[in-house]
Amino acid sequence: MKRSILSTLIPLLAIIIFLMGRYFYFKPKHIQGEKAPVFTATLANGSPFSLASLDGHFVLLDFWGSWCGPCRMQNPHWVALHRKYDGLGIPGAKGFAIVSIGVETDEGSWENAIRRDSLYWPYQILDKADNLRFFNSPLAVLYGVKQLPSTFLLNPRGVIVATNPGPKEVEAILERAATEN
């Protein structure tokens, strides 16, 4: 009887410990309600960029990779969302912007993916990793990104209003903001 209980209890405890460890490892470093860390970077066209330059906008920070299947499948949804909300008046905001942050080791693959996926907005940043440990790149470390895709939606005050929202959730938040008076 004791052996039967132990043979059930030990694997159950191992699973619980594994799941808790996974949860805490992948838990975002920054959560909803926190001010997003401001950063500077160089855009794909070579010009300097500061997140602070988008103060007053809703901003979607999209950490993605050319090598990441789920990221590439999500890109058409971000393109559609950007087309819908780019230039649309949102009360209390200057607009909506997407900042795509490519966590990569190969710049050529990143540039090709931007072209193939028609990511036409200007805020394209290469967050180059030193080696194949992709998540040691500067912006991924700053935001605590440990898996791709990872997204953060910021309100016009630079506060994170959603962590890892999908396209439908981002659209719902923007719709609510657009219909508020």
Secondary structure, 3 states (H helix, E strand, C coil): CHHHHHHHHHHHHHHHHHHHHHHHHHCCCCCCCCECCCCEEEECCCCEEEHHHHCCEEEEEEEECCCCHHHHHHHHHHHHHHHHHCCCCECCECEEEEEEEEEECCHHHHHHHHHHCCCCCCCEEEEECCCCCHHHCHHHHHHCCCCCCEEEEECCCCEEEEECCCHHHHHHHHHHHHHCC
